[in-house]
């Protein structure tokens, strides 16, 4: 197929695909693999057990008698979403620039108003392009910065050696730019490759936040063996990207989305578990969209006054690790 035809096909896909899928969903690989009905039981078990949820790390109690833990996280992607596939447009870059120029500051102002800590997962290229974000995030002394890839790369598309090099590069650069070494990782687009967990173990991460096996913290297993890495699970219904994108028929109003988040909190509160929310400054940082977060905070403060632990991901990971006597992560890769 001529290069011009391939390029036209890619541009057509960009025009018709929902925007949130372009920025968030995992790609559908072209493969010659056998369909599942042709597998043996042992083959299915090997694939399923490569990365799997282990024991629950739900604690018997939360600090200071809290009924639930609430973690707000922000993936500070900005221009890296447009840059990662190598064909950015000026319009897409400007849309993403909003996060570092306007959205992040608006979010930080809201968090500071309520003295709420949060975790910010940042591709190191994103922080290098707008270094002022680092000081803004660190100013209150309450917030945490975690790794979110180097340029928001899709791990499943990368050779093992490249993914390994980019994770190490991201860790080294964020350490240099922020003054402290990150202990938490979130895969760009929550996109895990078969090599990701081994790479995280080799780089000494204490927790990970990209997978979806539970509402509660759990220990990650690799090939049937415990790793000592805490998983703080995510979920698409607790992510602002899918329904906040105004492209096509998927858009929902901030007040509708706030109600979903409020219902999730109410159940977590009743169960004594946790709420983990994923947002993006270039999405939730807009004027009408931040209303959803304002409504959620107001509801939590009214219902759970003095009974909710607002915490960073690191704080929760460290707490459940200590309560479960999990010990330090095991660097040995099975």
C-alpha positions in Angstrom: 0.0 0.0 0.0 1.5 3.4 -0.9 2.6 5.6 2.0 0.1 8.3 0.9 -2.8 5.8 1.1 -1.7 4.6 4.5 -1.5 8.2 5.7 -5.0 9.0 4.4 -6.4 6.0 6.1 -4.9 7.1 9.4 -6.3 10.6 9.0 -9.7 9.1 8.2 -9.6 7.1 11.4 -8.7 10.2 13.4 -11.8 12.0 11.9 -14.3 9.3 12.7 -13.1 7.8 15.9 -14.4 9.1 19.2 -11.8 11.4 20.8 -11.6 9.6 24.1 -10.8 6.4 22.3 -7.9 8.0 20.6 -6.4 9.2 23.8 -7.3 6.4 26.2 -8.3 3.0 24.8 -5.9 0.2 24.1 -5.2 -0.5 20.4 -6.6 -3.7 18.8 -3.4 -5.6 17.7 -3.2 -7.3 14.4 -2.5 -10.9 15.3 -2.4 -14.4 14.0 -3.1 -15.8 17.4 -5.6 -18.7 17.7 -9.0 -17.7 19.0 -9.8 -18.7 22.6 -12.0 -21.7 21.7 -8.9 -23.3 20.2 -6.8 -23.0 23.3 -6.1 -25.6 25.9 -7.0 -25.1 29.6 -3.3 -24.8 30.4 -2.8 -22.1 27.8 -5.7 -20.0 29.2 -4.4 -20.4 32.7 -0.9 -19.3 31.7 -2.2 -16.2 30.0 -4.6 -15.3 32.8 -2.0 -15.8 35.5 0.7 -13.7 33.9 -0.6 -10.6 35.8 -3.5 -11.2 38.2 -5.0 -10.0 41.4 -3.7 -11.6 44.6 -4.9 -11.1 48.1 -7.1 -8.2 49.1 -5.3 -5.5 51.0 -8.5 -3.9 52.3 -7.6 -2.9 55.9 -9.8 -3.6 58.9 -9.9 0.1 59.6 -8.7 3.4 58.1 -6.6 6.0 59.9 -8.3 8.1 62.7 -11.5 6.1 62.5 -12.3 7.1 58.9 -15.1 5.2 57.2 -13.6 5.4 53.7 -10.5 6.6 51.9 -10.7 9.0 49.0 -7.9 9.4 46.4 -8.0 12.0 43.7 -5.6 11.5 40.9 -4.8 13.6 37.8 -3.0 12.3 34.7 -1.1 15.4 33.5 -0.8 14.3 29.9 -1.1 17.7 28.1 0.6 17.6 24.7 2.0 14.1 25.1 -1.3 12.5 24.0 -1.0 14.3 20.6 2.8 13.8 20.4 3.0 10.0 21.1 1.9 8.7 17.7 4.2 11.1 15.8 1.6 13.0 13.8 0.3 15.8 16.0 -1.8 18.6 14.6 -1.6 22.2 15.8 -5.2 22.1 16.9 -4.7 18.9 19.0 -1.6 20.4 20.6 -3.5 23.6 21.5 -6.4 21.6 23.0 -3.9 19.7 25.2 -1.9 22.7 26.1 -4.9 24.0 28.1 -4.1 21.5 30.8 -0.7 23.1 31.8 -1.7 26.6 30.9 -5.1 26.9 32.7 -6.6 23.6 33.9 -4.0 22.5 36.4 -4.0 25.8 38.2 -7.8 25.8 38.5 -7.6 22.3 39.9 -4.8 23.1 42.4 -6.8 26.1 43.6 -9.8 24.0 44.3 -7.7 21.4 46.1 -6.0 24.0 48.2 -9.3 25.6 49.1 -10.3 22.4 50.8 -6.8 21.3 51.8 -7.1 18.1 49.9 -4.0 16.1 48.8 -3.9 14.5 45.4 -1.6 12.4 43.2 -0.4 13.7 39.8 0.8 11.1 37.3 3.0 12.9 34.7 4.8 11.8 31.6 8.3 13.3 32.0 8.0 15.0 28.5 4.9 16.8 29.7 6.7 18.2 32.8 9.8 19.1 30.7 7.6 21.1 28.3 5.9 23.0 31.1 8.3 22.8 34.1 6.3 25.4 36.1 3.7 22.6 36.8 6.2 20.9 39.2 6.4 23.9 41.5 2.6 24.4 41.3 1.9 20.8 42.3 4.6 20.8 45.1 3.8 24.2 46.6 1.2 23.0 49.2 3.4 20.1 50.4 0.4 17.8 50.3 0.6 16.3 46.8 2.5 13.4 45.2 4.0 13.0 41.7 4.0 9.6 40.0 5.3 8.2 36.7 3.0 8.1 33.7 5.4 7.1 31.0 7.9 9.2 29.1 5.8 10.6 26.3 2.5 8.8 27.1 3.7 5.8 24.9 1.5 2.7 24.5 3.4 0.0 26.2 1.8 -2.9 24.3 3.2 -1.5 21.1 6.8 -1.4 22.3 9.6 -3.9 22.3 10.6 -5.0 25.8 13.9 -3.1 25.6 12.3 0.1 24.5 9.6 0.0 27.2 12.3 -0.7 29.8 14.4 2.2 28.6 11.5 4.6 28.6 10.4 3.7 32.1 13.9 4.2 33.5 14.2 7.4 31.6 10.9 8.7 32.9 11.9 7.8 36.5 15.4 9.5 36.2 14.0 12.7 34.6 11.1 13.1 37.0 13.5 12.5 39.9 15.8 15.3 38.6 12.9 17.7 37.8 11.0 17.2 41.1 13.8 16.5 43.5 12.4 13.2 44.7 12.1 9.7 43.2 8.6 8.6 42.4 7.4 5.4 44.0 4.1 4.9 42.0 3.4 4.1 38.4 0.3 4.5 36.2 0.6 3.1 32.6 -0.3 5.6 29.9 -3.9 4.9 28.9 -3.7 2.1 31.5 -2.0 0.1 28.7 0.0 -2.8 30.2 2.3 -5.0 28.0 3.4 -8.5 28.9 6.6 -6.9 30.2 5.3 -4.0 32.2 5.1 -5.7 35.6 8.6 -7.1 35.4 9.9 -3.6 34.5 8.1 -2.1 37.5 9.6 -4.6 39.8 13.1 -4.0 38.4 12.7 -0.3 39.0 11.6 -0.6 42.6 8.0 0.7 42.4 6.0 0.3 45.6 2.6 0.6 44.0 0.8 0.6 40.6 -2.5 2.1 39.5 -3.6 0.9 36.0 -5.6 -2.3 36.5 -9.3 -3.0 37.3 -9.7 -6.3 39.2 -11.4 -4.8 42.3 -12.7 -1.7 44.1 -10.2 -2.2 46.9 -6.4 -2.3 47.0 -4.8 -5.7 46.3 -1.5 -7.3 45.8 -0.3 -8.0 42.3 0.6 -11.5 41.3 2.9 -12.5 38.5 2.8 -16.0 37.1 1.1 -17.2 40.2 3.6 -15.6 42.6 3.1 -12.6 44.9 5.1 -9.5 44.0 4.6 -7.3 47.0 3.4 -4.5 44.7 0.2 -2.8 45.8 -2.4 -2.3 43.1 -4.7 0.7 43.5 -7.3 -0.1 40.9 -8.9 2.2 38.4 -12.1 2.1 36.4 -13.5 3.8 33.3 -16.7 4.9 35.1 -14.3 6.7 37.5 -12.4 8.5 34.7 -13.3 11.9 33.3 -12.1 11.2 29.8 -14.8 9.0 28.2 -17.9 10.9 29.0 -16.5 14.4 29.1 -15.4 14.4 25.5 -17.8 16.4 23.4 -17.1 14.5 20.2 -20.1 12.5 18.9 -22.9 11.2 21.1 -20.8 10.2 24.2 -20.8 13.5 26.0 -22.5 13.7 29.4 -23.0 16.8 31.5 -20.8 17.5 34.5 -23.7 17.2 36.8 -24.6 13.7 35.5 -21.1 12.6 35.9 -20.9 14.1 39.4 -23.9 11.9 40.4 -22.1 8.7 39.2 -19.1 9.7 41.3 -21.3 10.5 44.3 -23.0 7.2 44.0 -19.6 5.4 43.9 -18.5 7.3 47.0 -21.7 6.5 48.9 -21.2 2.8 48.3 -17.5 3.0 49.3 -18.6 4.8 52.4 -21.2 2.2 53.3 -18.8 -0.6 52.6 -15.8 1.0 54.4 -13.6 0.8 51.3 -12.2 3.5 49.0 -12.9 5.8 46.1 -10.2 6.4 43.5 -10.9 9.0 40.8 -8.9 9.6 37.7 -9.0 13.0 36.0 -7.0 15.1 33.5 -6.2 18.8 33.8 -6.9 19.3 30.1 -10.3 17.8 30.6 -11.6 18.4 34.1 -9.8 21.7 34.3 -12.3 23.4 32.1 -14.8 25.8 33.8 -18.0 23.8 33.4 -16.4 20.4 33.9 -14.7 21.2 37.2 -18.2 21.6 38.6 -18.4 17.8 38.8 -15.4 17.7 41.1 -16.8 20.6 43.2 -20.1 18.8 43.6 -18.3 15.6 44.6 -16.1 17.3 47.2 -19.2 19.2 48.7 -21.1 15.9 49.0 -18.2 14.1 50.6 -17.6 16.9 53.1 -21.3 17.1 54.0 -21.8 13.4 54.4 -18.4 12.2 55.7 -17.3 15.2 57.7 -14.4 13.9 59.9 -15.0 10.3 58.7 -13.2 10.4 55.3 -9.5 10.0 54.8 -8.4 12.2 51.9 -5.0 10.7 50.8 -2.4 10.4 48.1 -1.9 7.1 46.4 1.4 6.7 48.2 -0.2 7.3 51.6 -2.9 4.6 50.9 -0.4 2.1 49.4 1.9 2.6 52.4 -0.9 2.2 54.9 -2.5 -1.0 53.4 1.0 -2.5 53.1 1.7 -1.9 56.7 -1.7 -3.1 57.9 -1.3 -6.3 55.8 2.3 -6.7 56.8 3.1 -7.0 53.2 6.8 -6.0 53.4 8.8 -4.5 50.7 8.1 -5.4 47.0 10.0 -8.4 45.7 12.4 -7.3 43.0 13.0 -10.9 41.8 11.1 -11.6 38.6 9.8 -15.2 38.3 
